[in-house]
């Protein structure tokens, strides 16, 4: 348990040591972590800003260590580290933890075609400008251009284009959220069509779907046109009426048995008393562990770690693990995002987290084995596998930790899960989950609700309704912890290499992070008093011109269509500065899978880039 009065620097050092990195290295670095003089940087009783600042700073520090380990002799390492400076402002870190709320697209020189606006209706923040700006070609946009884009995309111009006025449309399904039930509340996650259909089937609101006795778990291929039509006809009132007949734990258990996503609303005490809460109470938020010994005699492992940026295979979805890939990409690492064309996707979130990545289609269920062969080839030329599928999902297809170690000894295998406990076979270790569900299940929403009621002068109530954190802090912190773990594993490989002159086997590592583990970490940081917590300034509007000028960066969009040329991805800039400069993303794909199917051979592997930085503020 951490001290409730922990400082940003102390939390940074705690994360550093948890990752297994030498204390003298973090002590040598010049680290500045400015924060508000008193109180939170975002309205919450939880120390969200502290968590954001420390996790982003930890990744930047690990990146600097990785660079220095490859730039000179080990005997001068500390002297070189003393010359490096890292700074992360807490308010900027919180904004980066809300990045999906602000991502938009910017068009330079000419108006976007009507067909494009219709096709990308979901990406609503398109700015139509009538001037060129050389800064945009360098991944930066001048304040004048941003101010102009804001004026054009506001008010009547938004109406003329048929676009909402509040920036990028979210990915929340109309039926997602909190519902009262017989003895409390449950939260449903219905953002993927098959998850939505499965929950509605439990509530007997989809007559066209076979019962669970005939179809145990609803899959994406089961969503036929008639099922879509039935789902469109279901409103929140129908769901609320159906759920009032259920107990919260009863419905949660049924949803889990059918592989769906719902959690009961609990207090922290209720979660801690649960079997899964008890079994995982002592788990760290981050695990970085070697999976083979130094005596491994496999000839393929008798190679030193390759120099330069990491080559990362990113098989992740939604927010948490994709943020890890984006965080590594901003530091110049090669990130190749693989996604199945058979799975539903979330375009708004992808627009935010795909920055800096290549993106290919990969179908492991093609029935011919081509996808598996292509992935094996890709892994043989990779340093890292980053994945966020349900525990056991990739292993069932031949790509578990042991399988991948045989394919590519020395590879770093990084995994995200919702509830952790997979090493102890805790009850929920294979349960699907998302940030909002984990907040609800682990007591975060309950404590936030109690504090908010107190801040409003109301007496604490037993039957408060859930109140979510102002940002999806579990997702974003988990992403940065995954990135920290990956860089820590690489640094530990490099440090081991420097201890002896002879070439030694490159040790493979696993990196594990869970959303529930991040929730425990956040709880351990202490709370702000209720009267202070909710007096903090709210996050800025997505159409705020000051936000756009001060905190956003434009990244060129890659596209295969001429009509999409001159498009920029406009998003929250990276909060960390290294040696006074911000790292930036060199480009962003315009859509998922735009680089085509993953090739089964050397031609599908990516070249190594140089380290990329931007001298701008």
C-alpha positions in Angstrom: 0.0 0.0 0.0 1.4 3.4 -1.0 1.3 6.4 1.3 -1.8 8.5 0.7 0.3 11.7 0.6 2.6 10.3 -2.1 4.2 12.9 -4.5 4.4 12.6 -8.3 8.2 11.8 -8.0 7.6 9.1 -5.4 4.9 7.4 -7.5 7.3 7.6 -10.5 10.0 5.9 -8.5 7.5 3.3 -7.2 6.5 2.4 -10.8 10.2 2.3 -11.9 11.1 -0.1 -9.2 8.0 -2.2 -9.9 9.2 -2.6 -13.5 12.5 -3.9 -12.1 14.7 -1.0 -13.3 17.8 0.3 -11.3 17.1 3.0 -8.9 20.4 4.8 -9.6 19.2 5.4 -13.2 15.9 7.1 -12.3 17.8 9.1 -9.6 20.3 10.3 -12.2 17.7 11.7 -14.6 16.5 15.3 -14.3 12.7 15.0 -13.9 10.3 17.9 -13.6 6.7 17.1 -12.6 4.7 20.4 -12.2 1.3 20.0 -10.6 -1.4 22.3 -9.2 -0.4 23.9 -5.9 -3.3 22.4 -4.1 -6.1 20.0 -5.0 -6.9 18.0 -8.1 -6.3 18.8 -11.8 -9.7 17.3 -12.7 -13.0 17.0 -10.8 -12.6 13.7 -8.9 -11.9 12.6 -5.4 -9.4 10.1 -6.9 -5.9 11.3 -7.8 -6.3 10.9 -11.5 -3.9 13.6 -12.4 -1.2 12.1 -10.3 -1.7 8.7 -11.9 -1.6 10.3 -15.4 1.5 12.3 -14.8 3.5 9.5 -13.2 2.7 6.8 -15.8 3.4 9.1 -18.7 6.7 10.3 -17.1 7.7 6.7 -16.3 7.5 5.8 -20.0 9.5 8.8 -21.0 12.2 8.0 -18.5 12.4 4.3 -19.6 12.7 5.5 -23.2 15.6 7.7 -22.3 17.3 4.8 -20.5 16.8 2.5 -23.5 18.4 5.2 -25.8 21.4 5.7 -23.5 21.9 1.9 -23.1 22.4 1.8 -26.8 24.4 5.0 -27.3 27.6 4.3 -25.3 29.6 2.2 -22.8 27.9 1.1 -19.6 30.6 2.7 -17.4 29.4 6.2 -18.5 25.7 5.4 -18.3 24.9 7.5 -15.2 26.9 10.4 -16.4 25.0 10.5 -19.7 21.7 10.1 -17.8 22.5 13.1 -15.7 22.4 15.2 -18.8 18.9 14.1 -19.9 15.8 16.0 -18.8 12.2 14.8 -18.7 9.2 17.0 -17.8 5.4 16.2 -17.7 2.8 18.8 -16.7 0.0 17.2 -14.7 -2.8 19.1 -16.5 -1.4 18.1 -19.9 -1.2 14.5 -18.7 -4.9 14.5 -17.8 -5.8 15.9 -21.2 -3.9 13.0 -22.8 -5.9 10.6 -20.6 -9.0 12.1 -22.4 -7.5 12.1 -25.9 -10.3 10.1 -27.5 -12.7 13.0 -26.7 -10.7 15.5 -28.8 -9.5 13.6 -31.9 -10.7 15.2 -35.1 -9.6 15.7 -38.7 -8.3 18.8 -40.5 -8.3 19.4 -44.2 -5.9 21.9 -45.7 -6.4 23.9 -49.0 -9.6 22.5 -50.3 -13.0 21.5 -49.1 -13.7 17.9 -48.3 -15.9 16.1 -50.9 -19.5 15.6 -49.8 -19.1 11.8 -50.2 -16.2 11.8 -47.8 -18.2 13.8 -45.2 -21.1 11.4 -45.5 -18.8 8.3 -45.3 -16.9 9.6 -42.3 -19.9 11.1 -40.5 -18.6 9.6 -37.3 -15.4 11.8 -37.5 -17.1 15.1 -37.1 -14.4 17.5 -36.4 -13.4 18.3 -40.0 -12.0 21.7 -40.4 -12.3 23.2 -44.0 -9.6 25.8 -44.5 -8.7 27.8 -47.6 -5.0 28.4 -47.1 -1.8 26.4 -47.1 0.4 26.3 -44.0 3.9 25.0 -44.2 3.9 24.1 -40.5 1.2 21.5 -41.2 3.6 19.5 -43.4 5.9 19.1 -40.3 3.1 17.7 -38.2 2.4 21.1 -36.5 -0.3 23.7 -37.2 0.0 27.4 -36.4 -2.3 29.1 -33.9 -3.7 31.1 -36.8 -4.7 28.0 -38.7 -6.2 26.4 -35.6 -8.1 29.5 -34.7 -9.5 29.7 -38.2 -10.4 26.0 -38.3 -12.4 26.5 -35.1 -14.3 29.4 -36.5 -15.2 27.5 -39.7 -16.3 24.3 -37.9 -18.5 26.0 -35.3 -22.1 27.3 -35.3 -23.7 27.6 -38.8 -20.8 25.8 -40.6 -21.4 22.7 -38.4 -25.1 22.8 -39.3 -24.3 23.4 -43.0 -22.1 20.3 -43.0 -24.6 18.2 -41.1 -22.2 17.7 -38.3 -22.7 17.9 -34.5 -21.3 20.9 -32.7 -19.5 19.1 -29.9 -16.5 17.7 -31.7 -15.9 14.1 -32.3 -18.8 11.8 -31.8 -18.3 9.2 -29.1 -18.5 5.5 -29.5 -21.1 4.8 -26.7 -24.0 2.8 -27.8 -27.4 4.2 -26.8 -28.1 1.2 -24.6 -24.8 1.3 -22.8 -24.6 2.5 -19.3 -26.1 2.2 -15.8 -29.6 0.7 -15.0 -31.4 0.1 -11.8 -32.3 -3.4 -10.9 -34.1 -5.2 -8.1 -31.4 -4.6 -5.4 -29.1 -2.0 -6.8 -27.5 -1.1 -10.2 -25.8 -2.8 -13.1 -23.7 -1.4 -15.9 -24.0 -2.8 -19.4 -21.4 -2.5 -22.1 -23.1 -2.8 -25.5 -20.7 -1.0 -27.8 -20.0 -4.1 -29.9 -23.0 -5.5 -31.7 -22.5 -9.1 -30.5 -22.1 -8.0 -26.9 -25.3 -5.9 -27.2 -27.2 -8.8 -28.8 -26.0 -11.2 -26.1 -27.2 -9.0 -23.2 -30.6 -8.3 -24.9 -31.0 -12.0 -25.4 -30.6 -12.6 -21.7 -33.3 -10.0 -21.1 -35.6 -11.8 -23.6 -35.6 -8.7 -25.9 -34.3 -10.5 -29.1 -36.8 -13.2 -30.1 -34.9 -14.0 -33.4 -31.8 -15.2 -31.5 -31.7 -18.9 -30.5 -31.8 -19.4 -26.7 -28.5 -20.1 -24.8 -29.3 -23.8 -24.7 -28.9 -23.8 -28.5 -26.3 -21.0 -29.0 -24.2 -20.7 -25.9 -22.4 -17.5 -26.8 -23.3 -14.8 -29.4 -20.5 -14.1 -31.8 -20.2 -11.3 -34.5 -21.2 -13.8 -37.2 -24.5 -14.4 -35.5 -25.6 -10.8 -36.0 -27.9 -11.2 -39.0 -30.0 -8.4 -40.6 -33.1 -9.5 -38.6 -31.1 -9.3 -35.4 -29.9 -5.8 -36.2 -33.4 -4.7 -36.9 -34.6 -6.0 -33.6 -31.8 -4.3 -31.7 -32.6 -1.0 -33.4 -36.2 -1.3 -32.0 -35.0 -1.7 -28.4 -34.9 1.4 -26.3 -33.5 2.1 -22.9 -36.9 2.0 -21.3 -37.3 -1.6 -22.5 -34.0 -2.6 -21.0 -34.8 -0.8 -17.7 -38.1 -2.5 -17.4 -36.6 -5.9 -18.0 -33.7 -5.4 -15.6 -36.0 -4.5 -12.7 -36.8 -8.2 -12.4 -33.2 -9.2 -11.9 -30.9 -9.0 -8.9 -27.6 -7.2 -9.7 -25.3 -10.2 -8.9 -27.7 -12.6 -10.6 -27.6 -10.7 -13.8 -23.8 -10.2 -13.6 -23.3 -13.9 -13.2 -25.6 -14.8 -16.1 -23.8 -12.2 -18.4 -20.5 -13.7 -17.5 -21.6 -17.3 -18.1 -22.6 -16.2 -21.6 -19.4 -14.3 -22.3 -21.1 -10.9 -22.2 -20.1 -7.6 -20.5 -21.9 -6.4 -17.5 -21.0 -5.7 -13.8 -22.9 -5.2 -10.6 -22.4 -1.8 -8.8 -20.3 -2.5 -5.7 -18.6 -0.5 -3.0 -14.9 -0.9 -2.5 -15.6 -3.0 0.6 -17.8 -5.4 -1.3 -15.2 -5.8 -4.0 -12.5 -6.5 -1.4 -14.6 -9.1 0.2 -15.3 -10.9 -3.1 -13.3 -14.0 -3.9 -11.6 -12.4 -6.8 -10.9 -9.2 -4.8 -9.3 -11.3 -2.0 -7.2 -13.4 -4.4 -5.8 -10.4 -6.3 -5.4 -8.0 -3.4 -1.6 -8.2 -3.2 -1.1 -8.2 -7.0 1.1 -5.3 -8.4 -0.3 -3.1 -11.1 2.5 -4.1 -13.4 4.4 -7.4 -13.8 7.6 -7.7 -15.8 9.0 -11.2 -15.6 11.6 -13.3 -17.5 10.2 -16.5 -19.0 13.4 -18.3 -19.8 16.8 -18.7 -18.1 20.2 -17.4 -19.1 21.1 -21.0 -19.9 18.7 -21.4 -22.8 20.6 -23.3 -25.4 18.4 -22.5 -28.4 20.6 -21.4 -31.3 18.1 -18.9 -32.4 18.4 -17.1 -29.0 22.2 -16.6 -29.3 21.8 -13.1 -30.6 22.1 -9.8 -28.9 19.1 -7.5 -28.8 18.9 -5.5 -32.0 19.9 -1.8 -31.8 17.5 1.0 -32.4 13.7 1.2 -32.1 11.6 -1.8 -31.2 9.5 -3.7 -33.8 6.1 -4.2 -32.2 3.2 -6.3 -33.3 0.1 -4.7 -31.9 -2.9 -7.0 -31.6 -5.0 -4.8 -29.4 -8.4 -3.2 -29.4 -10.5 -0.4 -27.8 -8.3 2.0 -25.6 -5.9 0.6 -23.1 -3.4 -1.6 -25.0 -3.8 0.6 -28.2 -2.7 3.5 -26.0 0.5 1.5 -25.2 1.2 1.1 -28.9 0.6 4.8 -29.5 2.9 5.8 -26.6 5.7 3.6 -28.1 5.1 5.0 -31.6 5.5 8.6 -30.4 9.0 7.6 -29.3 9.8 6.3 -32.8 9.3 2.6 -32.4 7.8 0.7 -35.3 4.2 -0.4 -34.4 2.3 -2.7 -36.7 -1.4 -2.9 -35.8 -3.1 -6.2 -36.8 -6.9 -6.5 -36.8 -9.3 -9.0 -38.1 -11.8 -7.9 -40.8 -14.3 -10.3 -39.2 -14.5 -8.3 -35.9 -16.5 -5.1 -35.3 -14.4 -2.0 -34.7 -14.7 1.4 -33.1 -13.5 4.0 -35.7 -13.5 7.0 -33.4 -11.2 5.3 -30.9 -9.0 4.0 -33.7 -8.6 7.5 -35.1 -7.1 8.5 -31.8 -4.9 5.4 -31.0 -3.7 4.5 -34.5 -1.4 7.6 -34.7 2.1 6.6 -35.6 1.2 3.0 -36.6 1.0 0.8 -39.7 -2.2 -1.2 -39.9 -2.8 -4.5 -41.6 -5.7 -7.1 -41.7 -5.0 -10.5 -40.2 -7.5 -13.3 -40.1 -6.4 -16.2 -37.9 -9.7 -18.1 -38.6 -9.4 -18.2 -42.4 -9.6 -22.0 -42.4 -6.5 -22.3 -44.6 -3.8 -21.4 -42.1 -2.5 -18.4 -44.2 -3.2 -16.0 -41.3 -1.2 -18.1 -38.8 1.7 -18.4 -41.2 1.7 -14.6 -41.8 1.7 -14.0 -38.0 4.6 -16.4 -37.4 6.7 -14.7 -40.1 5.9 -11.3 -38.5 6.8 -12.5 -35.0 10.1 -13.9 -36.3 11.0 -10.3 -37.3 9.5 -8.6 -34.2 10.8 -7.7 -30.7 7.4 -7.3 -29.0 3.9 -8.8 -29.2 1.3 -6.5 -27.6 -2.1 -8.1 -27.2 -5.4 -7.5 -25.3 -7.6 -10.4 -26.2 -9.3 -12.3 -23.4 -6.9 -14.5 -21.5 -6.4 -17.7 -23.4 -7.8 -16.3 -26.7 -4.5 -16.2 -28.6 -3.2 -19.3 -26.9 -6.2 -21.3 -28.3 -4.9 -20.3 -31.7 -1.3 -21.3 -31.1 0.1 -17.9 -30.0 0.3 -18.2 -26.3 3.4 -17.1 -24.3 5.2 -20.5 -24.7 4.2 -20.8 -28.4 5.6 -17.4 -29.2 8.8 -18.0 -27.3 9.4 -21.0 -29.5 8.7 -19.0 -32.6 10.9 -16.0 -31.5 13.1 -16.5 -28.4 13.9 -13.2 -26.8 10.5 -11.6 -27.7 8.7 -9.5 -25.1 5.1 -10.7 -24.7 2.8 -7.9 -23.3 -0.8 -8.7 -22.3 -3.7 -6.7 -21.0 -6.6 -8.3 -19.1 -9.6 -6.8 -17.4 -9.4 -8.4 -13.9 -5.9 -10.0 -13.7 -5.4 -13.0 -11.5 -4.5 -15.3 -14.4 -1.4 -16.5 -12.7 -3.6 -17.6 -9.7 -6.6 -18.8 -11.6 -8.8 -16.3 -9.7 -12.5 -16.6 -10.5 -12.6 -13.6 -12.9 -9.3 -14.1 -14.6 -10.9 -14.9 -18.0 -13.9 -12.5 -17.7 -14.2 -9.8 -20.4 -14.2 -6.3 -19.2 -13.7 -2.6 -20.1 -12.7 0.5 -18.1 -16.3 1.5 -17.3 -17.2 -2.0 -16.1 -14.1 -2.3 -13.9 -14.7 1.1 -12.3 -18.3 -0.1 -11.5 -17.3 -3.5 -10.1 -14.3 -2.5 -8.0 -16.0 0.3 -6.1 -14.4 3.3 -7.9 -17.9 4.5 -9.0 -19.3 4.1 -5.6 -16.6 6.1 -3.8 -16.8 8.8 -6.5 -20.6 9.0 -6.0 -20.3 9.3 -2.2 -17.7 12.0 -2.4 -19.8 14.0 -5.0 -22.9 13.8 -2.8 -20.9 15.1 0.1 -19.5 17.9 -2.0 -23.1 19.0 -2.7 -23.9 19.2 1.0 -25.9 15.9 1.0 -25.6 13.4 3.7 -23.8 10.2 2.6 -26.4 7.8 1.2 -26.3 4.0 1.1 -28.2 3.9 -2.2 -26.2 6.3 -4.3 -26.1 5.7 -8.1 -22.8 5.1 -9.9 -20.6 8.1 -10.8 -17.9 7.5 -13.3 -14.4 9.1 -13.3 -14.2 12.2 -15.6 -11.7 10.3 -17.9 -11.2 6.6 -18.6 -8.2 6.6 -16.3 -7.9 2.9 -15.9 -7.6 2.4 -19.7 -5.0 5.1 -20.2 -2.9 4.3 -17.2 -3.0 0.6 -18.1 -1.7 1.6 -21.6 1.2 3.6 -20.2 2.0 0.8 -17.7 2.2 -1.7 -20.6 4.5 0.7 -22.5 6.6 1.1 -19.4 6.8 -2.7 -18.9 7.8 -3.2 -22.6 10.6 -0.6 -22.4 11.7 -2.0 -19.0 12.0 -5.5 -20.4 14.1 -4.2 -23.3 16.3 -2.2 -20.8 16.8 -5.3 -18.7 17.8 -7.2 -21.8 20.3 -4.5 -22.6 21.6 -4.3 -19.1 22.1 -8.1 -18.9 24.0 -7.9 -22.2 26.4 -5.3 -20.8 27.4 -7.4 -17.8 29.5 -9.8 -19.8 31.5 -9.5 -23.0 30.4 -12.8 -24.4 27.2 -13.1 -26.4 24.5 -14.5 -24.2 21.0 -15.7 -24.8 18.5 -12.9 -25.1 16.0 -13.5 -22.3 12.3 -13.4 -23.1 9.9 -11.4 -20.9 6.2 -11.3 -20.2 4.6 -8.0 -19.3 1.1 -8.1 -17.6 -1.2 -5.3 -16.7 -4.9 -5.5 -15.7 -7.5 -2.8 -15.4 -8.5 -4.1 -11.9 -4.8 -3.8 -10.9 -4.8 -0.2 -12.1 -7.9 0.4 -10.0 -6.1 -0.9 -6.9 -3.2 1.4 -7.7 -5.5 4.4 -8.0 -7.3 3.6 -4.8 -3.9 3.3 -3.0 -3.0 6.9 -3.9 -5.4 8.4 -1.4 -8.3 10.8 -2.0 -8.9 14.5 -2.2 -11.5 15.8 0.4 -14.9 16.0 -1.1 -15.1 19.8 -0.7 -12.0 20.2 -2.8 -12.3 17.4 -5.2 -15.2 18.7 -7.3 -14.1 22.3 -7.3 -11.4 21.6 -9.8 -11.8 22.9 -13.4 -13.6 20.6 -15.8 -11.9 19.4 -18.9 -12.2 21.9 -21.8 -14.8 21.5 -24.5 -13.7 19.7 -27.6 -14.4 22.9 -29.6 -12.4 25.2 -27.3 -10.0 27.3 -29.4 -7.5 27.6 -26.6 -7.4 23.8 -26.3 -6.7 23.5 -30.0 -4.0 26.1 -29.9 -2.2 25.1 -26.7 -2.6 21.3 -26.5 -3.2 19.8 -29.9 -0.9 18.6 -32.7 -1.6 17.7 -36.3 -0.3 14.4 -37.8 -0.4 13.8 -41.6 -2.9 11.1 -42.5 -1.8 8.4 -44.9 -4.4 7.5 -47.5 -4.6 5.5 -50.8 -7.3 7.9 -52.1 -6.4 11.2 -53.9 -9.6 12.7 -52.5 -8.2 12.2 -49.0 -4.9 14.0 -49.6 -4.0 17.0 -47.4 -5.9 15.5 -44.4 -4.4 15.8 -41.0 -5.3 13.9 -37.8 -5.7 16.6 -35.1 -5.3 15.2 -31.6 -4.0 15.9 -28.1 -0.2 16.2 -28.2 2.0 14.0 -26.1 2.5 15.4 -22.6 6.1 14.4 -22.0 9.0 16.6 -23.0 12.5 15.0 -23.4 15.4 17.5 -23.3 12.9 20.3 -23.8 11.4 18.8 -26.9 8.2 16.9 -27.6 8.2 13.7 -29.5 5.6 13.5 -32.3 3.9 10.9 -34.5 5.3 11.0 -38.1 1.9 10.0 -39.7 -1.4 8.3 -39.0 -3.4 5.8 -41.1 -6.7 7.1 -42.4 -8.5 3.9 -41.7 -8.0 0.4 -40.1 -6.3 -2.1 -42.4 -5.3 0.5 -45.0 -1.8 -1.2 -45.4 -3.5 -4.3 -46.7 -3.4 -8.0 -45.5 -0.3 -8.9 -43.5 2.2 -10.5 -45.9 3.6 -14.0 -45.1 7.3 -13.3 -45.6 10.1 -10.7 -45.2 8.3 -8.3 -47.5 5.7 -7.8 -44.8 8.2 -6.8 -42.1 8.7 -3.1 -41.4 11.9 -1.1 -41.7 13.4 0.6 -38.7 12.9 4.4 -38.4 15.2 6.9 -36.8 14.2 8.4 -33.4 11.7 11.1 -34.2 11.4 14.3 -32.2 9.9 17.8 -32.7 11.6 20.9 -31.6 8.3 22.7 -31.1 6.7 23.3 -27.7 
